[in-house]
Amino acid sequence: MICTVIQNKTASQIAEILQNVEMAEIRLDRCTLSAEEIDECFESDVPLVATCRVSEIMAAGQSLSEVRAASICEERLCRAIRAGARYVDVEVEAPKYMSKRVRACAGEYGSVFIKSYHDFSGTDSYEGLKAMVEKCLHIGADIVKIVTTAASSDEADRVLKLYDEFEPGRLIAFSMGESGRESRMMCLAKGAPYTYASLNEEDAAAPGQWPYASMVSALYGGRRFINASVSIPSSKSFAQRAIVAAALADGVSHLSGYSPCGDNESALSVARALGAEVEANGAELVVKGIAAAPGCIDIKTLHTGESGLLTRLMIPLLPMISKSAVKITGEKTLLDRPLKGAEEMMEAFGVKLESESGDCRIPLSVAGPEKGGQAEISGKYGSQLISGLLMSLPLAEKYSKVTVRDPKSIPYMFITLDVMKKFGVKAANEMSGGREFMESGGDWSLCSEMLFKIKGGQHYHAADFAIEGDWSSAANFLVAGAVFGKIEISGLDTKSLQADLSIMDILMEAGASLSQTGDHLGAVTVQRAPLTAFEVDASNCPDLFPIVSVLAAFCQGTSRISGVDRLAHKESDRGKAILDMLLKMGVRASVEDNALVIEGHSLSSRLLNGNLLKGGQYTSSHDHRMAMALKVAELGAESPVLIDDTACVAKSFPAFFDLFGKLLRQ
């Protein structure tokens, strides 16, 4: 990325400049800004670097002591950090006490701390340059900036050689002067998070600095970046649970914010098959429920479409509310997905499962009666069957106590409990784990056991329920904005229980610029910023794997995404599908110890090295998540990515390709 140096400008001039650059350094030693103007300036969504040189303040103040100048710099830099500066740059020559306090402030507020060294007289030996980088890293720099004056191309190359020694994403190294001019661009090719440009030829902050327009033209050519607004459809995780709960309820429920998709429409069909009356009025569903109780219906078959969630919800519910055995049927990829753990789990509650294939796949017959009681079950096969069990056991005659060992996808269980509560049904839960879990304050990824206490004899009651936006769908647009431009997304809740809200944490760890307007329901904006490698355990959010793998391909360094074992039985063998996609696109990737390891490069590096992703013919493996991730990846490909099956997105997001096409034209 290109960071434009802004100096000798007023607050209003800075605000205007920020509308036309992708990143900027604000020279607080050369721009006369009040405290309030610093606050306003650094609230910008544009990634900003705050810089204030002690020597410049001393020179401007003439008789100012170093102590007083350092105090002024510290005050301005910390003010910028608190206001939202993405980076803060402190020179090596700054007093240690000042540097230490600014670094502490940066750590508290999440700003990246840059330690910078400038040599205006020449270029040291390679060993001397190495020693300076090591010194800066030793004193706590997140990024080291090394800038020297080059008298020859050999000296400029000497500086660039540092990228062979140190992690590129933590180094900004180039040279000043005409001999160093090209190094300002080549540092991006080496993997630097960003480089510097001037507003124009007359406003250069150092010799050899490119004007912003010239650098944009040389780096991006005619490449066009996204700048769009998108409204996200409703969460099918919430929608399907709410539709089932409304069908079980006594009375008429109103579900607002509904978006049709294959899985949601299957849930409506199931509700009708159970005997509920369903009326769709645009984005509102009106559902008259069946006042469910044990043995209240008598049906022979139930079709759950291609929805794994809906199928797993109904496996425990049907033997509770049906008088006789029910055959569950499905279609497409669902027929090839084994329902691991289902027989063992349901047997603990008196339910018998019989599969025509003999290996617990759809078509599948379930027969009760289902009994409440006490049982210990494994959670290693995911949360969906457990969610179905949680929804069914309140209808049992007696109290139930269910212990889940090694729970997975914990957030989805809490979504189930939340929906149940809205429809008047409650279940208490306790989480436990080892020492790490206790010390973490309840980190879900460290939980080793969950205990559910469920009172029997409960009944679902009609409710008015607002279905929130889908973070799984939003993740594709958020990643597109973070890598390829700027996107504003409406319809989301940043206090959501959805596991895929984790995409916000992943993007922030990678360095993306994120902001939200208003409260937790306000529009979320993401825009390009320097991206670096990240590590995440996606065991609780496996649907994010495809799009997060695309993100990692454009993050400088090696990223690790743990939880590959959760991917084998999705709509595709998703772990294999992702790895095949990455390797075919020319991305170095492998699976190591249950983690997908991806070697990424910044978009700038890929452009300069001719290393964009490879286009051509790709398979979605009939997996909606893969199809959407492939479309986002195409934005960083050298040629079109042609997907064999795009219709599969109808399962969760029928309008995806139309919406994605419109956003490119905005």
NORBELKA-V367405 format. One line per field, one symbol per residue. ss: DSSP state (A for helix, B for strand, O for the rest). psi: psi as a letter, one per 30 degrees, with the letter a starting at -180 (. if undefined). burial: + if it has 16 or more other ideal C-beta (glycine too) atoms within 10 Angstrom, else -. A space follows every 50 residues. Layout:
ss = ???
psi = ???
burial = ???
This chain:
ss = OBBBBBOOOOAAAAAAAAOOOOBBBBBOOOOOOOAAAAAAAOOOOOBBBB BOOAAAAAAAAOOOOAAAAAAAAAAAAAAAAAAOOOBBBBBOOOOAAAAA AAAAAAAAAOOBBBBBBBBOOOOOOAAAAAAAAAAAAAOOOOBBBBBBBO OOAAAAAAAAAAAAOOOAAABBBBBBOAAAOOAAAAAAAAOOOOBBBBOO AAAOOOOOOOBAAAAAAAAAOOOOOBBBBBBOOBOAAAAAAAAAAAAAOB OBBBBBOOOOOAAAAAAAAAAAAAOOBBBBBOOBBBBBOOOOOOOOBOOO BBBOOOOAAAAAAAAAAAAAABOOOBBBBOOAAAAAOOOOOAAAAAAOOO OBBBBOOOOOOOOBBBBOOOOOOBBBBBOOOOOAAAAAAAAAAOOOOOOB BBBBBOOOOAAAAAAAAAAAAAOOOOOBBBBBBOAAAAAAOOOAAABBBB BBBBOOOOOOBOOBBBOOBOAAAAAAAAAAAAAABBBBBBOOOOOOOOAA AAAAAAAAAAOOBBBBOOOOOOOBBBBOOOOBOOBBBOOOOAAAAAAAAA AAAOOBBBBBBBOAAAOOOOOOOAAAAAAAAAAAOOOOBBBBOOBBBBBB OOAAAAAAOOOOBOOBBBOOOOOAAAAAAAAAAAAABOOOBBBOOOAAAA AOOOOAAAAAAAAAAO
psi = lkjkkjlhlleeeeeeeffglflkkjjfffkjkleeeeeeegfkfkkkkk kjkeeeeeeefdgkleeeeeeeeeeeeeeeeffgkelkkklefkkeeeee eeeeeeeegglkjkkkkkjffaklleeeeeeeeeeeeeggkekkjjklkk flfeeeeeefffffeljefgkjkalllefgeffeefeeefgkellkllel efgkflkgkkkeeeeeeeefbgkklkjlkkkkllkfeeeeeeeeeeeflj akljjlgkkkleeeeeeeeeeeefglkkkkicgkkjjjlgiklkgflile lkkgbgjeeeefefefeefefkflkkkklalbfefgjkikfeeeefefgg kkkkkfffhilkkkkkkbkkklaklklkgfgafeeeeeeefeffflelkk jkkjkhklheefeeeeeeeeefggklklkkklaaeeeeffghjefgkfkk kkjjklglkkkklkkjklljfeeeeeeeeeeeegbkkkklgljgglfkef ffeeeeeeefgljklkkbafglkkkklklkklllkkjgefhfffeeeeee eefgkkajlkjlgffffehaflieeeeeeeeeeefgkkllkkhgkjkkjl kleeeeefghhllkaaklkfghjeeeeeeeeeeffglflkjjkejfffff efiegeeeeeeefff.
burial = +++++++-+-+--+--++--+++++++++++-+---++--++-+++++++ ++++-+++-----+----++++++-++++++-++++++++++-++--++- +++-++----+++++++++---++----++-++--++---++++++++++ ----++++++-++--++++++++++++-+++++++++++++++++++++- --++++-+++++--++--+------+-+-+-+++++++++++++++++++ --+-+-+++++++++++++++-++++-+------+-++++-+++-++--- -+++++++++++++++++++++---+++++--++--+-+++++-++--+- +-+-+----+++-+++++-++++-+-+-+-++++++++++++++++---+ -+-+--+++++++++++-++-++++-+-+-+-+---+------++++-++ -+-+++-+-++++-+-+++++++++++++++++++++++-+++--+++++ ++++-++-++++++------+-++++++++++++-+++++++++++++++ ++++++++++++++-++-+++++++-++++++--+-+-+-+---++++++ ++++++++---+++---++++++++++++++++++++---+-+--+-+++ +++++++-++--+---
